[in-house]
Amino acid sequence: MRLRIDPDRDVQNGTCDCCRTPFERVTGFIDNDDGAYAIYYASCYHHHGIHEAWIDVIIDDAWAFDEPVSRPGPNRVTFGCRVGPVEGQSAPACSLVAGAAVAPDTPFYGRKLTRDEALTHPWVSDYWETIDHILENDATVKQHLYGTAAQDEA
């Protein structure tokens, strides 16, 4: 599956509710060869000096552009992960977490998967491929976690 991040992604600045430090939140759309594929939210935090990102990805196999994006298809789900330091690892690592845990419970997110549900979901490998793509190609996320900007794809 060939993925592409829509260049019109949005980056907003905010302040973390738990520690009052600034953060950046990226909202982006991802297309695959068939068109619309996913929406992602990547929140890049500096919790207590630790660079980490919490990334939620909404995947739907029935994106309908004649309907509002907020109207989910019957299979829409939201996966979540934390990317950051993990004991015993030299590079940031990804850990599954509950999808969109801090977001409101609205139909937009479809079914928010728990960690256990995500581990056994048939789309989990597609989710990890999407996370890899975001980590390699979203300039804001890559700079935040690895200190290097993503390379522009020609």
N, C-alpha and C positions, 0 to 999 in steps of 0.2 A: 504494500500500500504506500503510495507516494503522498506525503503530507505537505501542506503549505500553510504558513501563518499569513492571514490577511494583513497587508501592510497598514491598514487603518486601525490597528489596535490602539487602545486607550491606556494611558498611564496617569494615575491620580496619586497625589500625595496625601497622607493622612497621619494621624497620631495614634499609636497603639493604646487601647483602653487599659491594658494591664500594667504597662510600665512607662507610658507617656513618651516613648521615643518615636521619632518619625519613621514612616515606612512608605514604600511605593506599592501600589496595586495595579497590576496589568490585567486588562480585560481584552481578550482576543478571540477571534474566530479562526478555526482551522478547517481547511478544505482538503478533500482527498480527490482521487481521480474521478469520482462520481459527483463531486460538488460539495455542498455543506456537510460537515462531518461532526464538529464539536465546538463548544464554547469553553474557554478556560479563564480562570481567575487565579493569578499568581500573586500572593501577598509576600513581599520581601521585607523581612523584619531584621532588626539588630537587637534582639532580646538579650539584654545584659552583655552586650558586646559580641554576641554570637550571631553570625550571619546564617539565617535560615529562611526558607521559603515554604509556604503552605500553598499547595496547588490543588484546586478543584477543577475537574473536567466533567462537563455535561456532554454525554453522548446520546444521540437519538438516531434511530434508523429511519425516521419519518419526518425530517425537517420539511415543513411546508411554508413556502414563501408567500402564498396567498393568505396565510393565517398569521397572526402575531407569533413571534418566536416564543412567547410565553405560554402558548398552548402546546403541551407536550404530546408526542406520539405515545402509543401504549407501552413502548419499551424503553422510554427515556429513563436514564439513570445518571447519578452523579457519584463519581469516585473522588477520593481525596488522598493526598500524601503530604508528608513533611519531608523536605530535603534540607539536610544540614549535617553538622558534625555528629558522628556516632562513635562511641568509645571503641577503640581498637581499629578504626579506619583512618587512613591518611587523607582521604578525599571525602567530600560530602556524600552521604548515602540517602537513599529514598526509603521511607517507611510508610506503608499504607495506614491511613487513619479513616475515620468516618467522613464521608463526603459532605461538604458544605455544612459542617457542624455548627458554625456560627451564623449561617444565613437563615433567613426566615423560612418557615415551612410553607412554601407556596408551590403550586403545580409546576411552576417554571423549572424547578430542579428535578422533576420526575420523582423517582424513588431514590432517596439519599441512602447509599449503601453503607452499612457498617463495615468495619475491617473484615470480619468473618464472611459477610456476604460478598464483598469485593474479591476475596481470595478464591472463591468458587464460581464467580460470575463468568459466563462464556466470553465476555468481552474484556477480561482482565489483561490478556496479552496485547490487545489493541490499545488499552489504556496505557500500559507500560511503553509501548511504541510511541504513543502520543507524548508522554512525559519525556522520553528521550529526545523527541523532536523539539519540544519546548526548551529543554536544558541546552540543546545545541544551537538553537536558532532564534530564541528570543533574547535580544541584546540586553534588556534590562535585567532579566533573570540570570543570564550568564555572567554579566558583570558583577552582580550582587554576590553570587555564590562562588565564582571562580576568579574574579578580578580581571576577566578578559571579555571584551565585547564579541558578540556573534559576528561571524563573517557574512557579508552580504552575498546572497545567492544570485547568480546571474541567470 
